[in-house]
Amino acid sequence: MKKAVIIGATSGIGEEVAHLLLSQGWHIGIAGRRSDRLEAFRLKHPDKIVTETIDVTHEAATEGLLRLIQKLGGMDLFLLSSGIGRQNKNLDPDIELATVQTNTMGFTRMVTAAYHYFKNQGDGHLAVISSIAGTKGLGTAPAYSATKRFQNTYIEALQQLAYMEKLNIRFTDIRPGFVATDLLSGQHHYPLLMKKEKVAKRLVDALLNHERVVIIDWRYRLIVFFWRLIPAFLWRRLTVRTRK
Ligand SMILES: NC(=O)c1ccc[n+]([C@@H]2O[C@H](COP(=O)([O-])OP(=O)(O)OC[C@H]3O[C@@H](n4cnc5c(N)ncnc54)[C@H](OP(=O)(O)O)[C@@H]3O)[C@@H](O)[C@H]2O)c1
């Protein structure tokens, strides 16, 4: 029986992925800050789910992850879905710094712990949900796009490190476009909005096939392809809009 740990499974894409893995016979360890949601989820499948309340921005999160793995009885797949992001055209420093705390500090804390666990075990699959926002600097969400770029680069670097160390660790970096989840809740209108169920299904396929980098969906693959071709002097003038 396969075992997966999902950090950030109390809502959104992570929660959907958890449901899909359960339906495919996996046992899962789930984490997030909202203990009540973790417990409600666990009670639906008490024989297949273990939980741990984890705030990735706290130092204790590393011990929390190790406890969760122990409760689960091992870990074959690690998926980091935890993340925050807000539009911040006023460049409120509190929003920027909170985003950095969760998406880079918290990310690094969890991903390094998972890497060390798999290194000791001899194999494993380390996956993260970053975003297409990491592929370009977005003026409406500077910290969000910068932290997502950090995540893309970090996984690329870890893959090289694992190769240097001759480790059998697989890596997957999932990069969705806009998905209708709590993360986007607010008054903005987002174009090409995807359903979380559809994104989670594609994500699980990518995990099972050990795909390395996955942009969801095909429309966003086209967008990323073309906006990477835009030279810097033009990108600066481009307004990436979401309507209120
Ligand atoms: N929605 C989109 O358009 C979109 C697009 C591309 C990428 N993504 C990425 O997809 C991932 C999942 O986001 P989502 O859209 O599913 O949004 P979501 O519903 O808000 O889910 C975010 C998850 O992260 C957890 N989380 C946030 N801060 C945390 C912390 N400090 N410690 C532990 N867990 C924390 C939340 O749980 P608690 O609140 O219980 O802690 C929740 O389970 C994020 O990394 C996001 O950047 C989203």
The ligand as a Tripos MOL2 file, in Angstrom:
@<TRIPOS>MOLECULE
LIG
   48    52     1     0     0
SMALL
NO_CHARGES

@<TRIPOS>ATOM
      1 N1         -5.4680   28.8400   -6.8260 N.am      1 LIG1
      2 C1         -4.6530   29.1650   -7.8090 C.2       1 LIG1
      3 O1         -5.0100   29.9070   -8.7430 O.2       1 LIG1
      4 C2         -3.2540   28.6270   -7.8260 C.ar      1 LIG1
      5 C3         -2.5270   28.7260   -9.0320 C.ar      1 LIG1
      6 C4         -1.2320   28.2410   -9.0770 C.ar      1 LIG1
      7 C5         -0.6680   27.6860   -7.9580 C.ar      1 LIG1
      8 N2         -1.3820   27.5980   -6.8020 N.ar      1 LIG1
      9 C6         -0.7210   27.0390   -5.6320 C.3       1 LIG1
     10 O2         -1.4060   25.8920   -5.2190 O.3       1 LIG1
     11 C7         -1.1420   25.6690   -3.8360 C.3       1 LIG1
     12 C8         -2.4550   25.3690   -3.1310 C.3       1 LIG1
     13 O3         -3.2580   26.5290   -3.1550 O.3       1 LIG1
     14 P1         -4.8470   26.5020   -3.3560 P.3       1 LIG1
     15 O4         -5.1490   27.2570   -4.5890 O.co2     1 LIG1
     16 O5         -5.3390   25.1170   -3.2130 O.co2     1 LIG1
     17 O6         -5.3210   27.4440   -2.1610 O.3       1 LIG1
     18 P2         -5.9490   27.1420   -0.7380 P.3       1 LIG1
     19 O7         -7.2780   26.4830   -0.8720 O.co2     1 LIG1
     20 O8         -5.8750   28.4380   -0.0220 O.co2     1 LIG1
     21 O9         -4.9460   26.0800   -0.0710 O.3       1 LIG1
     22 C9         -3.7690   26.4700    0.5290 C.3       1 LIG1
     23 C10        -3.3600   25.3960    1.5080 C.3       1 LIG1
     24 O10        -2.1230   25.8020    2.0860 O.3       1 LIG1
     25 C11        -2.2150   25.6560    3.4900 C.3       1 LIG1
     26 N3         -1.3490   26.6290    4.1420 N.ar      1 LIG1
     27 C12        -1.2760   27.9680    3.9450 C.ar      1 LIG1
     28 N4         -0.3760   28.5160    4.7720 N.ar      1 LIG1
     29 C13         0.1310   27.4920    5.5210 C.ar      1 LIG1
     30 C14         1.0780   27.4190    6.5620 C.ar      1 LIG1
     31 N5          1.7110   28.5120    7.0190 N.pl3     1 LIG1
     32 N6          1.3600   26.2070    7.0850 N.ar      1 LIG1
     33 C15         0.7500   25.0910    6.6450 C.ar      1 LIG1
     34 N7         -0.1720   25.1040    5.6620 N.ar      1 LIG1
     35 C16        -0.4770   26.2980    5.1180 C.ar      1 LIG1
     36 C17        -3.6760   25.9040    3.8110 C.3       1 LIG1
     37 O11        -4.0280   25.2570    5.0060 O.3       1 LIG1
     38 P3         -4.2750   26.0110    6.4110 P.3       1 LIG1
     39 O12        -4.9180   27.3180    6.1130 O.co2     1 LIG1
     40 O13        -5.1460   25.0490    7.1500 O.co2     1 LIG1
     41 O14        -2.9310   26.1360    7.0110 O.co2     1 LIG1
     42 C18        -4.3480   25.2030    2.6370 C.3       1 LIG1
     43 O15        -4.5150   23.8340    2.9120 O.3       1 LIG1
     44 C19        -0.4320   26.9390   -3.3320 C.3       1 LIG1
     45 O16         0.9450   26.7010   -3.2210 O.3       1 LIG1
     46 C20        -0.6990   27.9450   -4.4250 C.3       1 LIG1
     47 O17         0.3180   28.9240   -4.5090 O.3       1 LIG1
     48 C21        -2.6660   28.0430   -6.7130 C.ar      1 LIG1
@<TRIPOS>BOND
     1     1     2 1
     2     2     3 2
     3     2     4 1
     4     4     5 ar
     5     4    48 ar
     6     5     6 ar
     7     6     7 ar
     8     7     8 ar
     9     8     9 1
    10     8    48 ar
    11     9    10 1
    12     9    46 1
    13    10    11 1
    14    11    12 1
    15    11    44 1
    16    12    13 1
    17    13    14 1
    18    14    15 2
    19    14    16 1
    20    14    17 1
    21    17    18 1
    22    18    19 2
    23    18    20 1
    24    18    21 1
    25    21    22 1
    26    22    23 1
    27    23    24 1
    28    23    42 1
    29    24    25 1
    30    25    26 1
    31    25    36 1
    32    26    27 ar
    33    26    35 ar
    34    27    28 ar
    35    28    29 ar
    36    29    30 ar
    37    29    35 ar
    38    30    31 1
    39    30    32 ar
    40    32    33 ar
    41    33    34 ar
    42    34    35 ar
    43    36    37 1
    44    36    42 1
    45    37    38 1
    46    38    39 2
    47    38    40 1
    48    38    41 1
    49    42    43 1
    50    44    45 1
    51    44    46 1
    52    46    47 1
@<TRIPOS>SUBSTRUCTURE
     1 LIG1         1 GROUP 0 **** ****
